């Protein structure tokens, strides 16, 4: 048993941390997401620098421009990005589309799609959820119909994050309506400029702008099919396993927690430091424990991946705990701040530049990569073998 | 990074599980509740033969040179079997205190006896107004010639009635010192406390108990040094025992949910049930990781006070959750004495409170985080 990184890994961690510390000063850090055009551009510029240093795709296989490293280095990278609060861009491309193309794409597709992702030039959005297919994604209705060399797409996708920044949408479509529901779905990459694709703005409560996406006889070349026709569901599930640790999300919350603890030690209210309130002290100690559990559960996933194991229930364990833990932290912090917690970016009176109020909104994201109920189902059914 | 047990540790765990499944079924646990000793001397002998009672002692003292990680792995199995025995107090708490604080003669004399199971030592620390979690010790030891004379009352002393020695924390001139008291010494009065799970813990009244100065463990007034280290060690071991019991409760609940049919389906197919199982799995996985992290840091000689506090605080909450989920899902049948769930629930309270409960450790953690008291 060993909870420590190797010397070489520690060196990598310290290199990446100092790089990010220097390149991402506090005024550029994304405390709870990427809100403005400026944030986005800045995030992309950092990613290009990371790509130049060979770090952006460190977890990718070498033949696709990755480092000769594994899941541990990938996790160190993710943790550093989160703790450095680097504005997140290109994550769908790097963590989901890239691996899918590597595993299931043709040589031509790899040539076309992978280099721009690795250079942080391409941005993707994801077209999985639909108005009537959320947790029950397998029942999706979106259609792709083969017509000569093309597929004709019709239907609507929901929660298209990054829609207004993406060049491509990575989507699931039903290609065989007569097959059992998971066996008639295929994966495609569509250029968002394809005639027939339109977006309705769908602003999120965390400040970022998503869309509902409509496809009205949008024609895409059949070369945009990724993997085998009607195997798209299984391809998509397999590529979800690429980056499962969730360390980036953990670390960004840990950073805000650390800042908040510091704030409590230096901020007086009613003539006393917030940290002198025994109830706050007790609650924050409890949050610290929960945060450490979160870190360990994430690293367990990373470690399992490094041994070649495929964490499944374990990834849901880490994800579920994290989601619940983040909400507990933000609600506790808001309680401790009282009315100060209602201030957003007020230049005069807000504490931590409104970070707690912001992360409190962000923590309502209780549904990422599956709702908490879906993660509980995965843990119980796949991890504990309970009946469906 | 390697977050798994070694092959050898896995083997130890498997062997311990098989042994305890055969030797310590819950029928025995129930029998022992009603016995005077509260443990099985026959099983105790076998535990000694397996090397469990000197697991972490150096080979020169009859031990197996095991690490704290090995010991946590063993205690996961002990917790799983809810094995009733004085192993935690004798081997771990007292054994480690003697190892850290005893002189060569004491170590050479006592540790081999403890590891062979021939001698049981128990820690007499808590009092009516003091415990693991603070308070001033009121039991006094007064020098008198070559002896010390000890007066006062200790509480919550486990297995005192079968112990050969009490390792007693007593106030000396300015601070606390440790004394080995032969339990047969005149003036030692042991009374069983009426406790959950019929746990064999006692009031120990000490009236003019005379011990030779050579029975002092560690330096005068410096007993808290070795004792503190042993308590740290034992707290991690206690967490391992809790994790093992919680895992067992989860396993029992999951097995039951697969076969118990209501409304025409196994209850485990109802999300209200399976979500509780999933949440408990998260808690048990988390408690296990944070416990082994504390063990690993202690083994590596790194600062680990924070880690121990986090481990015991979280193991305590996982333990309460296991009790709630277990009783909630087994429901009516678990309210009967003949069902085993109550055995796990009763012991949870002992283990949660022992060596400081969650609130105590969270308060310590607040201090480590730099919050003023």
HADDOCK unambig.tbl for C-alpha pairs under 7 A between the chains (distance, minus, plus):
assign (segid A and resid 1 and name CA) (segid B and resid 2 and name CA) 5.05 0.50 0.50
assign (segid A and resid 1 and name CA) (segid B and resid 3 and name CA) 5.40 0.50 0.50
assign (segid A and resid 1 and name CA) (segid B and resid 4 and name CA) 5.69 0.50 0.50
assign (segid A and resid 1 and name CA) (segid B and resid 5 and name CA) 5.65 0.50 0.50
assign (segid A and resid 1 and name CA) (segid B and resid 6 and name CA) 6.59 0.50 0.50
assign (segid A and resid 2 and name CA) (segid B and resid 1 and name CA) 5.10 0.50 0.50
assign (segid A and resid 2 and name CA) (segid B and resid 2 and name CA) 4.79 0.50 0.50
assign (segid A and resid 2 and name CA) (segid B and resid 3 and name CA) 6.07 0.50 0.50
assign (segid A and resid 2 and name CA) (segid B and resid 296 and name CA) 6.97 0.50 0.50
assign (segid A and resid 3 and name CA) (segid B and resid 1 and name CA) 5.35 0.50 0.50
assign (segid A and resid 3 and name CA) (segid B and resid 2 and name CA) 6.37 0.50 0.50
assign (segid A and resid 3 and name CA) (segid B and resid 3 and name CA) 6.33 0.50 0.50
assign (segid A and resid 3 and name CA) (segid B and resid 293 and name CA) 6.65 0.50 0.50
assign (segid A and resid 4 and name CA) (segid B and resid 1 and name CA) 5.31 0.50 0.50
assign (segid A and resid 5 and name CA) (segid B and resid 1 and name CA) 5.37 0.50 0.50
assign (segid A and resid 265 and name CA) (segid B and resid 371 and name CA) 6.88 0.50 0.50
assign (segid A and resid 275 and name CA) (segid B and resid 371 and name CA) 5.60 0.50 0.50
assign (segid A and resid 275 and name CA) (segid B and resid 372 and name CA) 6.98 0.50 0.50
assign (segid A and resid 276 and name CA) (segid B and resid 371 and name CA) 6.74 0.50 0.50
assign (segid A and resid 276 and name CA) (segid B and resid 372 and name CA) 5.99 0.50 0.50
assign (segid A and resid 281 and name CA) (segid B and resid 366 and name CA) 5.81 0.50 0.50
assign (segid A and resid 281 and name CA) (segid B and resid 371 and name CA) 6.74 0.50 0.50
assign (segid A and resid 282 and name CA) (segid B and resid 362 and name CA) 6.26 0.50 0.50
assign (segid A and resid 282 and name CA) (segid B and resid 363 and name CA) 6.19 0.50 0.50
assign (segid A and resid 282 and name CA) (segid B and resid 366 and name CA) 6.60 0.50 0.50
assign (segid A and resid 285 and name CA) (segid B and resid 362 and name CA) 5.56 0.50 0.50
assign (segid A and resid 285 and name CA) (segid B and resid 365 and name CA) 5.93 0.50 0.50
assign (segid A and resid 285 and name CA) (segid B and resid 366 and name CA) 5.27 0.50 0.50
assign (segid A and resid 286 and name CA) (segid B and resid 362 and name CA) 6.38 0.50 0.50
assign (segid A and resid 289 and name CA) (segid B and resid 310 and name CA) 5.46 0.50 0.50
assign (segid A and resid 289 and name CA) (segid B and resid 314 and name CA) 6.94 0.50 0.50
assign (segid A and resid 293 and name CA) (segid B and resid 286 and name CA) 5.40 0.50 0.50
assign (segid A and resid 293 and name CA) (segid B and resid 290 and name CA) 6.56 0.50 0.50
assign (segid A and resid 296 and name CA) (segid B and resid 289 and name CA) 6.52 0.50 0.50
assign (segid A and resid 297 and name CA) (segid B and resid 286 and name CA) 6.52 0.50 0.50
assign (segid A and resid 300 and name CA) (segid B and resid 3 and name CA) 6.72 0.50 0.50
assign (segid A and resid 303 and name CA) (segid B and resid 1 and name CA) 6.98 0.50 0.50
assign (segid A and resid 303 and name CA) (segid B and resid 2 and name CA) 6.89 0.50 0.50
assign (segid A and resid 303 and name CA) (segid B and resid 3 and name CA) 6.93 0.50 0.50
assign (segid A and resid 317 and name CA) (segid B and resid 282 and name CA) 5.46 0.50 0.50
assign (segid A and resid 321 and name CA) (segid B and resid 282 and name CA) 6.82 0.50 0.50
assign (segid A and resid 376 and name CA) (segid B and resid 275 and name CA) 5.38 0.50 0.50
assign (segid A and resid 376 and name CA) (segid B and resid 278 and name CA) 5.27 0.50 0.50
assign (segid A and resid 377 and name CA) (segid B and resid 275 and name CA) 6.74 0.50 0.50
assign (segid A and resid 379 and name CA) (segid B and resid 278 and name CA) 5.50 0.50 0.50
assign (segid A and resid 380 and name CA) (segid B and resid 274 and name CA) 5.75 0.50 0.50
assign (segid A and resid 380 and name CA) (segid B and resid 275 and name CA) 6.97 0.50 0.50
assign (segid A and resid 380 and name CA) (segid B and resid 277 and name CA) 6.46 0.50 0.50
assign (segid A and resid 380 and name CA) (segid B and resid 278 and name CA) 5.11 0.50 0.50
assign (segid A and resid 386 and name CA) (segid B and resid 254 and name CA) 6.93 0.50 0.50
assign (segid A and resid 386 and name CA) (segid B and resid 258 and name CA) 6.13 0.50 0.50
assign (segid A and resid 386 and name CA) (segid B and resid 268 and name CA) 5.68 0.50 0.50
assign (segid A and resid 386 and name CA) (segid B and resid 269 and name CA) 6.73 0.50 0.50
assign (segid A and resid 387 and name CA) (segid B and resid 258 and name CA) 6.67 0.50 0.50
assign (segid A and resid 387 and name CA) (segid B and resid 268 and name CA) 6.11 0.50 0.50
assign (segid A and resid 387 and name CA) (segid B and resid 269 and name CA) 5.18 0.50 0.50
assign (segid A and resid 388 and name CA) (segid B and resid 269 and name CA) 5.40 0.50 0.50
